[in-house]
Amino acid sequence: MAFKRTEKGTILIGSGVVELPFGRIRVALSPDMLKMSGTELYDLQPVAEIQVQGLRNRYRRPGIGAPLAAKTRPLPGIVQVVPVGPLVRVPLTAVVIIESPLASIRSGELSARLELLASLDTENVEIDGRATPLEAEPTAALAASLSESQFWKKELQVFLGDAIGVRRESALGALRPYKKGRIPVVFVHGTASSPARWADMVNDLLADPRLRNRYAFWFFTYDSGNPIAYSGYRLREALTQAVDRADPSGVDPCARDMVVMGHSQGGLLTKLTVIDSGDSFWTNVSTKPFDEIDLEPDQKELVRKVMFVKPLPFVTEVIFLATPHRGSYLAGWQFVQRLAAYLVRLPSDIVSVSSSLATLSATGASGLAFTRMPTSIDNMSPGHRFIKQFARIPVTRTVTAHSIISVEDDSPLDQASDGVVKYESAHIEGVASELIVRSPHSGMQSAPQSIEEVRRILLEHSSASACPLPAD
């Protein structure tokens, strides 16, 4: 038995015999040891000695075994509910289980098996009829994932999209394979940002067994320069497909009790999962009835899905963090808008629709009130017709909403801001709770007050959920 470094990463090879002072031990490997929840484990790395920097807390659990972190890839023919990212490392613990240890020690010939256990899912291993705690290093595995992703170098690139030859398709990703019986919690990042900005919050929440065993954490990534209504459509499509894979029969109370939370622009996308817009988005930009617009069928269907929004029936609670419901005053600067219009390159399907609408506009057949497709920066300008109309649409009554609003100082609330979003823009009526935290806009997801408020909301959501509690 050994670890071997290859071009594809660190792998386990073969069973083996280890010489001991009093004999020898033969360790067997199960042929399915590297298979877990429909995935194959590869590139296993020890993490106990990793030095972690950049995360506020490091969580370590004492026990037996060797903490590892591994990448995963789907087994052939397996479609994951939400794929685990290619750079995400799942925390594992390797344990050698000795068969009949006392008798084996007397004979000098020991037989054992090596087991790999997912340390986020398993806290104990049974040895000789007793539950024995496993050693675990979940924070180290998370830090290894963040280090390999080098997210800080890519966030602005993704915002600019095709302008510099970088295009990231919007997608859902997970930290571990989905397990039936867990409630999805979806994190949506903001402008020129990434899922990595949730790292401190996720690290703290996963350390709480009441949440770790109850929830599945998913992350939505998107090109944040795109029009907000378009990004919201991509989020709704991704969530719908994931829930359909998790619960194709439509009866699972866990998969259909989803919590979505978004920071900054991500909060606007979050709101687009829980509103009924009717035709207000369309009539806000065109004087022509939508049915009279002459577009290619696929283009018209795309516009319909983007502009005519219905609440997702499986989203039951949302959390807005520093969300510019009435726009951001920084986005209102003409220089910022012009720079974004010059730099941001939109995806091909939006460009195609924009071209067709421009052709109709030239003949007056579209009734459109704009001459170019707006970017997200345009949409978030306080005077833009999109954000003004969006602010008038309430969250549907069947959904519970919460606001966490950041401010930088003790200014009166009618003057307070976090440097990007004013309190008056982030504040909305009708929420179940509102918490003001002292923090700048960027990074407020890592503020201890923000994390504790999310923990409180999730614990209350858990206690009220129809999803059965996991068995001990």
RADAZI-V469804 format. One record per pair of residues at least 24 apart in sequence whose C-alpha atoms are under 8 Angstrom apart, sorted by the first residue. I is the first residue (numbers start at 1). J is the second residue. If there is no record, write none. Layout:
i/j
I/J
I/J
//
This chain:
i/j
1/27
1/28
1/29
8/43
9/42
9/43
9/44
10/42
10/43
10/44
10/45
11/42
11/43
11/44
22/105
22/108
23/105
23/107
23/108
23/109
23/110
24/108
24/109
24/110
25/109
25/110
25/111
25/112
26/109
26/110
26/111
26/112
27/96
27/111
27/112
27/113
27/114
28/111
28/112
28/113
28/114
29/113
29/114
29/115
30/113
30/114
30/115
33/115
33/116
34/116
37/177
37/178
37/179
38/74
38/75
38/78
38/80
38/177
39/72
39/73
39/74
39/75
39/78
39/177
40/72
40/73
40/74
40/75
41/70
41/71
41/72
41/73
42/70
42/71
42/72
42/73
43/70
43/71
44/68
44/69
44/70
44/71
45/69
45/70
47/137
47/140
47/141
48/137
48/140
50/140
51/140
52/139
52/140
52/143
53/143
55/143
55/199
55/200
56/200
57/200
57/203
57/204
58/139
58/140
59/137
59/138
59/139
59/207
60/135
60/136
60/137
60/138
60/139
61/134
61/135
61/136
61/137
62/133
62/134
62/135
62/136
63/132
63/133
63/134
63/135
63/136
64/95
64/132
64/133
64/134
64/135
65/93
65/94
65/95
65/96
65/134
65/135
66/93
66/94
66/95
66/135
66/136
67/91
67/92
67/93
67/94
67/135
67/136
67/137
68/92
68/93
68/94
68/137
68/141
69/141
80/177
80/178
80/245
81/177
81/178
81/242
81/243
81/245
81/246
82/172
82/173
82/174
82/177
82/178
82/218
82/242
83/172
83/173
83/174
83/177
84/173
84/174
84/175
84/176
84/177
85/173
85/174
85/175
87/145
87/148
87/149
88/142
88/145
88/146
88/175
89/141
89/142
89/144
89/145
89/175
90/118
90/138
90/141
90/142
90/175
90/176
91/118
91/119
91/120
91/136
91/137
91/138
91/141
92/116
92/117
92/118
92/119
92/120
92/136
93/117
93/118
93/119
93/134
93/135
93/136
97/127
120/206
120/212
121/212
121/213
139/203
142/199
142/203
146/196
151/194
151/196
155/192
155/193
155/194
156/192
156/193
157/192
158/192
158/223
158/224
159/191
159/192
159/193
159/223
159/224
159/225
159/344
160/223
160/225
160/343
160/344
160/345
161/223
161/225
161/344
161/345
161/346
162/344
162/345
162/346
162/347
163/343
163/344
163/345
167/223
168/222
168/223
169/221
169/222
169/223
170/220
170/221
170/222
170/223
170/234
170/235
171/220
171/221
171/222
171/235
171/238
172/218
172/219
172/220
172/221
172/238
172/239
173/218
173/219
173/220
173/221
174/216
174/217
174/218
174/219
175/217
175/218
178/216
179/216
180/246
180/254
180/255
181/214
181/254
181/255
181/467
181/468
181/470
182/213
182/214
182/215
182/216
182/254
182/255
182/467
183/214
183/215
183/216
183/254
183/255
183/256
183/257
183/258
183/259
183/467
184/215
184/216
184/217
184/218
184/254
184/255
184/257
184/258
184/259
185/215
185/216
185/217
185/218
185/258
185/259
185/260
185/261
186/217
186/218
186/219
186/220
186/258
186/259
186/260
186/261
187/217
187/218
187/219
187/220
187/260
187/261
187/262
188/219
188/220
188/221
188/260
188/261
188/262
188/263
188/266
188/267
188/269
188/270
189/220
189/221
189/262
189/263
189/264
189/265
189/266
190/224
190/262
190/263
190/264
190/265
190/266
190/267
191/224
191/225
191/264
191/265
191/266
192/224
192/225
193/224
194/221
195/219
195/220
195/221
197/443
197/445
197/446
198/445
198/446
199/446
200/445
200/446
201/445
201/446
201/451
204/451
205/451
205/455
210/459
211/458
211/459
213/470
214/462
214/469
214/470
224/265
224/376
225/340
225/344
225/345
225/346
225/375
225/376
225/377
226/344
226/346
226/347
226/375
226/376
227/373
227/374
227/375
227/376
227/379
228/265
228/268
228/269
228/375
228/376
228/379
229/269
229/272
229/306
229/307
230/306
231/269
232/268
232/269
232/270
232/272
232/273
232/306
233/272
233/305
233/306
235/269
235/273
236/272
236/273
236/312
240/312
252/467
253/466
253/467
254/466
254/467
254/468
255/314
256/313
256/314
256/315
256/316
257/314
257/315
257/316
257/317
257/465
257/467
258/314
258/315
258/316
258/317
259/315
259/316
259/317
259/318
259/319
260/315
260/317
260/318
260/319
261/318
261/319
261/320
261/321
262/319
262/320
262/321
262/323
263/320
263/321
263/322
263/323
263/445
264/320
264/321
264/322
264/323
264/324
265/323
265/324
266/323
267/319
267/320
267/321
267/322
267/323
267/324
268/323
268/324
268/325
270/318
270/320
271/318
271/395
272/309
272/311
273/310
273/311
273/312
273/315
274/310
274/311
274/312
274/315
274/395
274/396
274/399
275/309
275/310
275/311
275/393
275/394
275/395
275/396
276/308
276/309
276/310
276/311
276/393
276/395
276/396
277/307
277/308
277/309
277/310
277/393
278/308
278/309
278/310
279/307
279/308
280/389
281/307
281/308
281/386
281/389
281/390
282/307
282/308
284/385
284/386
284/389
285/367
285/368
285/369
285/370
285/385
286/366
286/367
286/368
286/369
287/366
287/367
287/368
288/365
288/366
288/367
288/368
293/365
293/366
295/356
295/357
299/349
299/352
299/353
303/353
311/396
315/399
316/398
316/399
316/400
317/399
317/400
317/401
318/399
318/400
318/401
318/402
319/401
319/402
319/403
319/404
320/401
320/402
320/403
320/404
321/403
321/404
321/405
321/406
321/445
322/403
322/404
322/405
322/406
322/421
322/426
322/441
322/444
323/405
323/421
323/425
323/426
324/380
324/421
324/422
324/425
324/426
325/387
325/390
325/391
325/425
325/426
325/427
325/428
326/380
326/382
326/387
326/388
326/391
326/424
326/425
326/426
327/379
327/380
327/381
327/382
327/383
327/387
327/421
327/425
328/380
328/381
328/382
328/420
328/421
328/422
328/425
329/381
329/382
329/420
329/421
329/422
330/381
330/420
330/421
331/377
331/378
331/380
331/381
331/382
332/378
332/380
332/381
332/382
332/383
333/381
336/377
337/377
337/378
340/375
340/377
341/374
341/375
344/375
400/431
400/432
401/430
401/431
401/432
401/433
402/431
402/432
402/433
402/434
403/427
403/428
403/431
403/433
403/434
403/435
404/434
404/435
404/436
404/437
404/450
404/453
405/434
405/435
405/436
405/437
406/436
406/437
406/438
406/439
406/440
406/441
406/444
407/436
407/437
407/438
407/439
407/440
407/441
408/438
408/439
408/440
409/438
//
